[in-house]
Amino acid sequence: MDHTDFYSDRKFCTCCNAYVPYLMGVEKSYCSHCGSEVRLFSKSDWTAFHEGLQARRPKGGRPRKDRNRESA
Ligand SMILES: [Zn+2]
């Protein structure tokens, strides 16, 4: 499965402590398992996401926050 597809389909539930299918709300999304509010990334992934943004500054154009391609 493609990594980016995985993240577009799922969000992180801190209650389940896992990436879960979610229900899209108006402003927030909710875990389809327990109903808790979900976030885009887990805390560790969120940190890595921001570090990746800072390490790789966009040259011209607008910064893209929707895709985070990992250069492992
Ligand atoms: Zn949950």
PDB file of the backbone (N, CA, C, O) and the ligand in Angstrom, with CONECT records:
HET     ZN  A 101       1
ATOM      1  N   MET A   1       0.857  -1.201   0.000  1.00  0.00           N
ATOM      2  CA  MET A   1       0.000   0.000   0.000  1.00  0.00           C
ATOM      3  C   MET A   1       0.887   1.242   0.000  1.00  0.00           C
ATOM      4  O   MET A   1       1.937   1.262   0.642  1.00  0.00           O
ATOM      5  N   ASP A   2       0.472   2.250  -0.703  1.00  0.00           N
ATOM      6  CA  ASP A   2       1.257   3.479  -0.761  1.00  0.00           C
ATOM      7  C   ASP A   2       1.154   4.220   0.562  1.00  0.00           C
ATOM      8  O   ASP A   2       0.092   4.273   1.183  1.00  0.00           O
ATOM      9  N   HIS A   3       2.258   4.781   0.973  1.00  0.00           N
ATOM     10  CA  HIS A   3       2.319   5.420   2.277  1.00  0.00           C
ATOM     11  C   HIS A   3       1.372   6.611   2.371  1.00  0.00           C
ATOM     12  O   HIS A   3       0.679   6.781   3.375  1.00  0.00           O
ATOM     13  N   THR A   4       1.343   7.424   1.340  1.00  0.00           N
ATOM     14  CA  THR A   4       0.523   8.629   1.379  1.00  0.00           C
ATOM     15  C   THR A   4      -0.962   8.287   1.390  1.00  0.00           C
ATOM     16  O   THR A   4      -1.764   8.992   2.003  1.00  0.00           O
ATOM     17  N   ASP A   5      -1.322   7.205   0.711  1.00  0.00           N
ATOM     18  CA  ASP A   5      -2.715   6.779   0.740  1.00  0.00           C
ATOM     19  C   ASP A   5      -3.132   6.358   2.138  1.00  0.00           C
ATOM     20  O   ASP A   5      -4.254   6.603   2.580  1.00  0.00           O
ATOM     21  N   PHE A   6      -2.208   5.727   2.807  1.00  0.00           N
ATOM     22  CA  PHE A   6      -2.479   5.293   4.170  1.00  0.00           C
ATOM     23  C   PHE A   6      -2.855   6.478   5.048  1.00  0.00           C
ATOM     24  O   PHE A   6      -3.822   6.418   5.808  1.00  0.00           O
ATOM     25  N   TYR A   7      -2.089   7.549   4.938  1.00  0.00           N
ATOM     26  CA  TYR A   7      -2.348   8.701   5.790  1.00  0.00           C
ATOM     27  C   TYR A   7      -3.562   9.495   5.347  1.00  0.00           C
ATOM     28  O   TYR A   7      -4.190  10.168   6.164  1.00  0.00           O
ATOM     29  N   SER A   8      -3.897   9.431   4.092  1.00  0.00           N
ATOM     30  CA  SER A   8      -5.070  10.173   3.641  1.00  0.00           C
ATOM     31  C   SER A   8      -6.353   9.473   4.065  1.00  0.00           C
ATOM     32  O   SER A   8      -7.400  10.107   4.195  1.00  0.00           O
ATOM     33  N   ASP A   9      -6.268   8.165   4.278  1.00  0.00           N
ATOM     34  CA  ASP A   9      -7.447   7.411   4.671  1.00  0.00           C
ATOM     35  C   ASP A   9      -7.645   7.358   6.173  1.00  0.00           C
ATOM     36  O   ASP A   9      -8.757   7.140   6.656  1.00  0.00           O
ATOM     37  N   ARG A  10      -6.575   7.554   6.899  1.00  0.00           N
ATOM     38  CA  ARG A  10      -6.653   7.349   8.336  1.00  0.00           C
ATOM     39  C   ARG A  10      -6.074   8.529   9.098  1.00  0.00           C
ATOM     40  O   ARG A  10      -5.246   9.287   8.592  1.00  0.00           O
ATOM     41  N   LYS A  11      -6.533   8.652  10.317  1.00  0.00           N
ATOM     42  CA  LYS A  11      -5.952   9.627  11.222  1.00  0.00           C
ATOM     43  C   LYS A  11      -5.644   8.948  12.532  1.00  0.00           C
ATOM     44  O   LYS A  11      -6.059   7.819  12.793  1.00  0.00           O
ATOM     45  N   PHE A  12      -4.896   9.678  13.356  1.00  0.00           N
ATOM     46  CA  PHE A  12      -4.419   9.060  14.583  1.00  0.00           C
ATOM     47  C   PHE A  12      -5.359   9.322  15.743  1.00  0.00           C
ATOM     48  O   PHE A  12      -5.686  10.469  16.046  1.00  0.00           O
ATOM     49  N   CYS A  13      -5.790   8.253  16.384  1.00  0.00           N
ATOM     50  CA  CYS A  13      -6.622   8.355  17.575  1.00  0.00           C
ATOM     51  C   CYS A  13      -5.751   8.131  18.804  1.00  0.00           C
ATOM     52  O   CYS A  13      -5.138   7.074  18.957  1.00  0.00           O
ATOM     53  N   THR A  14      -5.700   9.139  19.682  1.00  0.00           N
ATOM     54  CA  THR A  14      -4.868   9.008  20.875  1.00  0.00           C
ATOM     55  C   THR A  14      -5.487   8.026  21.866  1.00  0.00           C
ATOM     56  O   THR A  14      -4.798   7.466  22.719  1.00  0.00           O
ATOM     57  N   CYS A  15      -6.786   7.829  21.740  1.00  0.00           N
ATOM     58  CA  CYS A  15      -7.463   6.896  22.637  1.00  0.00           C
ATOM     59  C   CYS A  15      -7.145   5.451  22.247  1.00  0.00           C
ATOM     60  O   CYS A  15      -6.809   4.630  23.101  1.00  0.00           O
ATOM     61  N   CYS A  16      -7.252   5.155  20.969  1.00  0.00           N
ATOM     62  CA  CYS A  16      -6.917   3.823  20.470  1.00  0.00           C
ATOM     63  C   CYS A  16      -5.403   3.657  20.313  1.00  0.00           C
ATOM     64  O   CYS A  16      -4.892   2.541  20.223  1.00  0.00           O
ATOM     65  N   ASN A  17      -4.696   4.794  20.283  1.00  0.00           N
ATOM     66  CA  ASN A  17      -3.257   4.799  20.066  1.00  0.00           C
ATOM     67  C   ASN A  17      -2.899   4.107  18.755  1.00  0.00           C
ATOM     68  O   ASN A  17      -1.989   3.280  18.696  1.00  0.00           O
ATOM     69  N   ALA A  18      -3.632   4.463  17.714  1.00  0.00           N
ATOM     70  CA  ALA A  18      -3.417   3.839  16.411  1.00  0.00           C
ATOM     71  C   ALA A  18      -4.004   4.730  15.324  1.00  0.00           C
ATOM     72  O   ALA A  18      -4.835   5.599  15.586  1.00  0.00           O
ATOM     73  N   TYR A  19      -3.555   4.494  14.117  1.00  0.00           N
ATOM     74  CA  TYR A  19      -4.191   5.139  12.972  1.00  0.00           C
ATOM     75  C   TYR A  19      -5.463   4.377  12.645  1.00  0.00           C
ATOM     76  O   TYR A  19      -5.452   3.161  12.452  1.00  0.00           O
ATOM     77  N   VAL A  20      -6.546   5.111  12.588  1.00  0.00           N
ATOM     78  CA  VAL A  20      -7.854   4.480  12.487  1.00  0.00           C
ATOM     79  C   VAL A  20      -8.658   5.119  11.359  1.00  0.00           C
ATOM     80  O   VAL A  20      -8.412   6.263  10.978  1.00  0.00           O
ATOM     81  N   PRO A  21      -9.618   4.369  10.832  1.00  0.00           N
ATOM     82  CA  PRO A  21     -10.599   4.999   9.940  1.00  0.00           C
ATOM     83  C   PRO A  21     -11.359   6.052  10.734  1.00  0.00           C
ATOM     84  O   PRO A  21     -11.609   5.866  11.925  1.00  0.00           O
ATOM     85  N   TYR A  22     -11.723   7.135  10.100  1.00  0.00           N
ATOM     86  CA  TYR A  22     -12.337   8.209  10.870  1.00  0.00           C
ATOM     87  C   TYR A  22     -13.590   8.731  10.187  1.00  0.00           C
ATOM     88  O   TYR A  22     -13.826   8.517   8.998  1.00  0.00           O
ATOM     89  N   LEU A  23     -14.384   9.428  10.996  1.00  0.00           N
ATOM     90  CA  LEU A  23     -15.591  10.063  10.494  1.00  0.00           C
ATOM     91  C   LEU A  23     -15.314  11.548  10.345  1.00  0.00           C
ATOM     92  O   LEU A  23     -14.897  12.207  11.298  1.00  0.00           O
ATOM     93  N   MET A  24     -15.543  12.068   9.166  1.00  0.00           N
ATOM     94  CA  MET A  24     -15.228  13.465   8.906  1.00  0.00           C
ATOM     95  C   MET A  24     -16.318  14.368   9.458  1.00  0.00           C
ATOM     96  O   MET A  24     -17.487  14.255   9.090  1.00  0.00           O
ATOM     97  N   GLY A  25     -15.908  15.275  10.357  1.00  0.00           N
ATOM     98  CA  GLY A  25     -16.829  16.269  10.863  1.00  0.00           C
ATOM     99  C   GLY A  25     -16.641  17.582  10.130  1.00  0.00           C
ATOM    100  O   GLY A  25     -15.870  17.659   9.173  1.00  0.00           O
ATOM    101  N   VAL A  26     -17.340  18.611  10.573  1.00  0.00           N
ATOM    102  CA  VAL A  26     -17.230  19.908   9.921  1.00  0.00           C
ATOM    103  C   VAL A  26     -15.843  20.503  10.149  1.00  0.00           C
ATOM    104  O   VAL A  26     -15.178  20.938   9.209  1.00  0.00           O
ATOM    105  N   GLU A  27     -15.419  20.514  11.402  1.00  0.00           N
ATOM    106  CA  GLU A  27     -14.108  21.064  11.728  1.00  0.00           C
ATOM    107  C   GLU A  27     -13.151  19.999  12.235  1.00  0.00           C
ATOM    108  O   GLU A  27     -11.934  20.133  12.115  1.00  0.00           O
ATOM    109  N   LYS A  28     -13.704  18.958  12.791  1.00  0.00           N
ATOM    110  CA  LYS A  28     -12.860  17.922  13.372  1.00  0.00           C
ATOM    111  C   LYS A  28     -13.293  16.564  12.844  1.00  0.00           C
ATOM    112  O   LYS A  28     -14.383  16.391  12.298  1.00  0.00           O
ATOM    113  N   SER A  29     -12.400  15.620  13.029  1.00  0.00           N
ATOM    114  CA  SER A  29     -12.706  14.258  12.628  1.00  0.00           C
ATOM    115  C   SER A  29     -12.707  13.356  13.855  1.00  0.00           C
ATOM    116  O   SER A  29     -12.061  13.641  14.863  1.00  0.00           O
ATOM    117  N   TYR A  30     -13.438  12.276  13.741  1.00  0.00           N
ATOM    118  CA  TYR A  30     -13.618  11.427  14.902  1.00  0.00           C
ATOM    119  C   TYR A  30     -13.336   9.977  14.576  1.00  0.00           C
ATOM    120  O   TYR A  30     -13.621   9.492  13.481  1.00  0.00           O
ATOM    121  N   CYS A  31     -12.767   9.297  15.561  1.00  0.00           N
ATOM    122  CA  CYS A  31     -12.448   7.887  15.430  1.00  0.00           C
ATOM    123  C   CYS A  31     -13.719   7.074  15.187  1.00  0.00           C
ATOM    124  O   CYS A  31     -14.725   7.255  15.874  1.00  0.00           O
ATOM    125  N   SER A  32     -13.661   6.185  14.211  1.00  0.00           N
ATOM    126  CA  SER A  32     -14.834   5.368  13.930  1.00  0.00           C
ATOM    127  C   SER A  32     -14.970   4.227  14.933  1.00  0.00           C
ATOM    128  O   SER A  32     -16.001   3.556  14.984  1.00  0.00           O
ATOM    129  N   HIS A  33     -13.925   4.011  15.727  1.00  0.00           N
ATOM    130  CA  HIS A  33     -13.989   2.947  16.726  1.00  0.00           C
ATOM    131  C   HIS A  33     -14.562   3.447  18.042  1.00  0.00           C
ATOM    132  O   HIS A  33     -15.513   2.872  18.571  1.00  0.00           O
ATOM    133  N   CYS A  34     -13.978   4.529  18.573  1.00  0.00           N
ATOM    134  CA  CYS A  34     -14.345   4.965  19.919  1.00  0.00           C
ATOM    135  C   CYS A  34     -14.998   6.346  19.935  1.00  0.00           C
ATOM    136  O   CYS A  34     -15.532   6.759  20.965  1.00  0.00           O
ATOM    137  N   GLY A  35     -14.965   7.059  18.826  1.00  0.00           N
ATOM    138  CA  GLY A  35     -15.625   8.360  18.770  1.00  0.00           C
ATOM    139  C   GLY A  35     -14.786   9.510  19.267  1.00  0.00           C
ATOM    140  O   GLY A  35     -15.247  10.651  19.277  1.00  0.00           O
ATOM    141  N   SER A  36     -13.552   9.233  19.682  1.00  0.00           N
ATOM    142  CA  SER A  36     -12.683  10.308  20.132  1.00  0.00           C
ATOM    143  C   SER A  36     -12.229  11.141  18.944  1.00  0.00           C
ATOM    144  O   SER A  36     -12.226  10.686  17.800  1.00  0.00           O
ATOM    145  N   GLU A  37     -11.848  12.366  19.247  1.00  0.00           N
ATOM    146  CA  GLU A  37     -11.318  13.225  18.210  1.00  0.00           C
ATOM    147  C   GLU A  37      -9.982  12.666  17.715  1.00  0.00           C
ATOM    148  O   GLU A  37      -9.145  12.243  18.513  1.00  0.00           O
ATOM    149  N   VAL A  38      -9.795  12.667  16.420  1.00  0.00           N
ATOM    150  CA  VAL A  38      -8.546  12.155  15.873  1.00  0.00           C
ATOM    151  C   VAL A  38      -7.719  13.302  15.317  1.00  0.00           C
ATOM    152  O   VAL A  38      -8.247  14.363  14.986  1.00  0.00           O
ATOM    153  N   ARG A  39      -6.439  13.080  15.220  1.00  0.00           N
ATOM    154  CA  ARG A  39      -5.548  14.069  14.650  1.00  0.00           C
ATOM    155  C   ARG A  39      -4.842  13.478  13.438  1.00  0.00           C
ATOM    156  O   ARG A  39      -4.906  12.277  13.173  1.00  0.00           O
ATOM    157  N   LEU A  40      -4.165  14.364  12.711  1.00  0.00           N
ATOM    158  CA  LEU A  40      -3.588  13.934  11.453  1.00  0.00           C
ATOM    159  C   LEU A  40      -2.436  12.960  11.665  1.00  0.00           C
ATOM    160  O   LEU A  40      -2.287  11.987  10.927  1.00  0.00           O
ATOM    161  N   PHE A  41      -1.631  13.234  12.674  1.00  0.00           N
ATOM    162  CA  PHE A  41      -0.478  12.393  12.936  1.00  0.00           C
ATOM    163  C   PHE A  41      -0.423  12.032  14.409  1.00  0.00           C
ATOM    164  O   PHE A  41      -1.011  12.713  15.249  1.00  0.00           O
ATOM    165  N   SER A  42       0.275  10.972  14.710  1.00  0.00           N
ATOM    166  CA  SER A  42       0.622  10.729  16.096  1.00  0.00           C
ATOM    167  C   SER A  42       1.629  11.789  16.532  1.00  0.00           C
ATOM    168  O   SER A  42       2.182  12.503  15.695  1.00  0.00           O
ATOM    169  N   LYS A  43       1.864  11.894  17.814  1.00  0.00           N
ATOM    170  CA  LYS A  43       2.732  12.943  18.314  1.00  0.00           C
ATOM    171  C   LYS A  43       4.145  12.823  17.750  1.00  0.00           C
ATOM    172  O   LYS A  43       4.757  13.820  17.367  1.00  0.00           O
ATOM    173  N   SER A  44       4.649  11.609  17.703  1.00  0.00           N
ATOM    174  CA  SER A  44       6.003  11.408  17.194  1.00  0.00           C
ATOM    175  C   SER A  44       6.059  11.693  15.698  1.00  0.00           C
ATOM    176  O   SER A  44       7.025  12.275  15.206  1.00  0.00           O
ATOM    177  N   ASP A  45       5.026  11.283  14.982  1.00  0.00           N
ATOM    178  CA  ASP A  45       4.995  11.552  13.545  1.00  0.00           C
ATOM    179  C   ASP A  45       4.840  13.035  13.280  1.00  0.00           C
ATOM    180  O   ASP A  45       5.399  13.561  12.318  1.00  0.00           O
ATOM    181  N   TRP A  46       4.085  13.709  14.129  1.00  0.00           N
ATOM    182  CA  TRP A  46       3.880  15.144  13.982  1.00  0.00           C
ATOM    183  C   TRP A  46       5.208  15.888  14.147  1.00  0.00           C
ATOM    184  O   TRP A  46       5.510  16.820  13.401  1.00  0.00           O
ATOM    185  N   THR A  47       5.988  15.461  15.133  1.00  0.00           N
ATOM    186  CA  THR A  47       7.302  16.067  15.344  1.00  0.00           C
ATOM    187  C   THR A  47       8.188  15.833  14.132  1.00  0.00           C
ATOM    188  O   THR A  47       8.863  16.749  13.664  1.00  0.00           O
ATOM    189  N   ALA A  48       8.186  14.621  13.630  1.00  0.00           N
ATOM    190  CA  ALA A  48       8.996  14.288  12.460  1.00  0.00           C
ATOM    191  C   ALA A  48       8.531  15.082  11.249  1.00  0.00           C
ATOM    192  O   ALA A  48       9.338  15.498  10.418  1.00  0.00           O
ATOM    193  N   PHE A  49       7.242  15.284  11.160  1.00  0.00           N
ATOM    194  CA  PHE A  49       6.666  16.043  10.052  1.00  0.00           C
ATOM    195  C   PHE A  49       7.191  17.478  10.054  1.00  0.00           C
ATOM    196  O   PHE A  49       7.588  18.003   9.014  1.00  0.00           O
ATOM    197  N   HIS A  50       7.190  18.105  11.227  1.00  0.00           N
ATOM    198  CA  HIS A  50       7.655  19.488  11.323  1.00  0.00           C
ATOM    199  C   HIS A  50       9.159  19.593  11.115  1.00  0.00           C
ATOM    200  O   HIS A  50       9.645  20.541  10.500  1.00  0.00           O
ATOM    201  N   GLU A  51       9.882  18.625  11.625  1.00  0.00           N
ATOM    202  CA  GLU A  51      11.324  18.620  11.422  1.00  0.00           C
ATOM    203  C   GLU A  51      11.637  18.472   9.941  1.00  0.00           C
ATOM    204  O   GLU A  51      12.574  19.086   9.429  1.00  0.00           O
ATOM    205  N   GLY A  52      10.861  17.669   9.271  1.00  0.00           N
ATOM    206  CA  GLY A  52      11.042  17.484   7.837  1.00  0.00           C
ATOM    207  C   GLY A  52      10.783  18.771   7.078  1.00  0.00           C
ATOM    208  O   GLY A  52      11.481  19.072   6.110  1.00  0.00           O
ATOM    209  N   LEU A  53       9.789  19.531   7.504  1.00  0.00           N
ATOM    210  CA  LEU A  53       9.482  20.801   6.864  1.00  0.00           C
ATOM    211  C   LEU A  53      10.628  21.783   7.026  1.00  0.00           C
ATOM    212  O   LEU A  53      10.982  22.503   6.092  1.00  0.00           O
ATOM    213  N   GLN A  54      11.201  21.807   8.214  1.00  0.00           N
ATOM    214  CA  GLN A  54      12.262  22.757   8.483  1.00  0.00           C
ATOM    215  C   GLN A  54      13.555  22.352   7.786  1.00  0.00           C
ATOM    216  O   GLN A  54      14.324  23.205   7.343  1.00  0.00           O
ATOM    217  N   ALA A  55      13.785  21.057   7.694  1.00  0.00           N
ATOM    218  CA  ALA A  55      15.019  20.576   7.072  1.00  0.00           C
ATOM    219  C   ALA A  55      14.996  20.819   5.565  1.00  0.00           C
ATOM    220  O   ALA A  55      16.032  21.084   4.956  1.00  0.00           O
ATOM    221  N   ARG A  56      13.830  20.728   4.981  1.00  0.00           N
ATOM    222  CA  ARG A  56      13.722  20.833   3.534  1.00  0.00           C
ATOM    223  C   ARG A  56      12.844  22.030   3.184  1.00  0.00           C
ATOM    224  O   ARG A  56      11.642  21.893   2.955  1.00  0.00           O
ATOM    225  N   ARG A  57      13.468  23.201   3.148  1.00  0.00           N
ATOM    226  CA  ARG A  57      12.695  24.399   2.850  1.00  0.00           C
ATOM    227  C   ARG A  57      12.354  24.440   1.375  1.00  0.00           C
ATOM    228  O   ARG A  57      13.197  24.143   0.529  1.00  0.00           O
ATOM    229  N   PRO A  58      11.140  24.800   1.068  1.00  0.00           N
ATOM    230  CA  PRO A  58      10.728  24.885  -0.337  1.00  0.00           C
ATOM    231  C   PRO A  58      11.424  26.031  -1.048  1.00  0.00           C
ATOM    232  O   PRO A  58      11.511  27.138  -0.518  1.00  0.00           O
ATOM    233  N   LYS A  59      11.914  25.766  -2.238  1.00  0.00           N
ATOM    234  CA  LYS A  59      12.517  26.843  -3.012  1.00  0.00           C
ATOM    235  C   LYS A  59      11.459  27.428  -3.934  1.00  0.00           C
ATOM    236  O   LYS A  59      11.113  26.829  -4.953  1.00  0.00           O
ATOM    237  N   GLY A  60      10.963  28.560  -3.586  1.00  0.00           N
ATOM    238  CA  GLY A  60       9.938  29.182  -4.406  1.00  0.00           C
ATOM    239  C   GLY A  60       8.636  28.408  -4.315  1.00  0.00           C
ATOM    240  O   GLY A  60       8.604  27.266  -3.855  1.00  0.00           O
ATOM    241  N   GLY A  61       7.575  29.037  -4.755  1.00  0.00           N
ATOM    242  CA  GLY A  61       6.285  28.359  -4.672  1.00  0.00           C
ATOM    243  C   GLY A  61       5.799  28.347  -3.238  1.00  0.00           C
ATOM    244  O   GLY A  61       6.491  28.783  -2.318  1.00  0.00           O
ATOM    245  N   ARG A  62       4.604  27.840  -3.076  1.00  0.00           N
ATOM    246  CA  ARG A  62       4.060  27.840  -1.729  1.00  0.00           C
ATOM    247  C   ARG A  62       4.407  26.534  -1.040  1.00  0.00           C
ATOM    248  O   ARG A  62       4.543  25.490  -1.678  1.00  0.00           O
ATOM    249  N   PRO A  63       4.547  26.612   0.260  1.00  0.00           N
ATOM    250  CA  PRO A  63       4.835  25.394   1.016  1.00  0.00           C
ATOM    251  C   PRO A  63       3.662  24.433   0.954  1.00  0.00           C
ATOM    252  O   PRO A  63       2.504  24.836   1.060  1.00  0.00           O
ATOM    253  N   ARG A  64       3.974  23.180   0.783  1.00  0.00           N
ATOM    254  CA  ARG A  64       2.915  22.182   0.680  1.00  0.00           C
ATOM    255  C   ARG A  64       2.850  21.396   1.963  1.00  0.00           C
ATOM    256  O   ARG A  64       3.802  20.719   2.350  1.00  0.00           O
ATOM    257  N   LYS A  65       1.725  21.496   2.610  1.00  0.00           N
ATOM    258  CA  LYS A  65       1.581  20.811   3.884  1.00  0.00           C
ATOM    259  C   LYS A  65       0.784  19.524   3.737  1.00  0.00           C
ATOM    260  O   LYS A  65       0.720  18.714   4.662  1.00  0.00           O
ATOM    261  N   ASP A  66       0.186  19.343   2.583  1.00  0.00           N
ATOM    262  CA  ASP A  66      -0.705  18.196   2.453  1.00  0.00           C
ATOM    263  C   ASP A  66       0.045  16.900   2.214  1.00  0.00           C
ATOM    264  O   ASP A  66      -0.431  15.819   2.560  1.00  0.00           O
ATOM    265  N   ARG A  67       1.223  17.019   1.618  1.00  0.00           N
ATOM    266  CA  ARG A  67       1.985  15.797   1.335  1.00  0.00           C
ATOM    267  C   ARG A  67       3.312  15.845   2.031  1.00  0.00           C
ATOM    268  O   ARG A  67       4.038  16.834   1.938  1.00  0.00           O
ATOM    269  N   ASN A  68       3.625  14.813   2.708  1.00  0.00           N
ATOM    270  CA  ASN A  68       4.923  14.735   3.382  1.00  0.00           C
ATOM    271  C   ASN A  68       5.632  13.483   2.896  1.00  0.00           C
ATOM    272  O   ASN A  68       5.494  12.407   3.479  1.00  0.00           O
ATOM    273  N   ARG A  69       6.384  13.637   1.835  1.00  0.00           N
ATOM    274  CA  ARG A  69       7.098  12.486   1.304  1.00  0.00           C
ATOM    275  C   ARG A  69       8.368  12.261   2.106  1.00  0.00           C
ATOM    276  O   ARG A  69       9.176  13.172   2.289  1.00  0.00           O
ATOM    277  N   GLU A  70       8.523  11.081   2.561  1.00  0.00           N
ATOM    278  CA  GLU A  70       9.681  10.788   3.378  1.00  0.00           C
ATOM    279  C   GLU A  70      10.858  10.419   2.485  1.00  0.00           C
ATOM    280  O   GLU A  70      10.738   9.646   1.535  1.00  0.00           O
ATOM    281  N   SER A  71      11.993  11.000   2.829  1.00  0.00           N
ATOM    282  CA  SER A  71      13.205  10.667   2.094  1.00  0.00           C
ATOM    283  C   SER A  71      14.103   9.855   3.006  1.00  0.00           C
ATOM    284  O   SER A  71      15.099  10.357   3.528  1.00  0.00           O
ATOM    285  N   ALA A  72      13.747   8.622   3.188  1.00  0.00           N
ATOM    286  CA  ALA A  72      14.468   7.784   4.136  1.00  0.00           C
ATOM    287  C   ALA A  72      15.792   7.323   3.526  1.00  0.00           C
ATOM    288  O   ALA A  72      16.552   6.602   4.172  1.00  0.00           O
TER     289      ALA A  72
HETATM  290 ZN    ZN A 101     -10.309   5.615  18.866  1.00  0.00          ZN2+
END
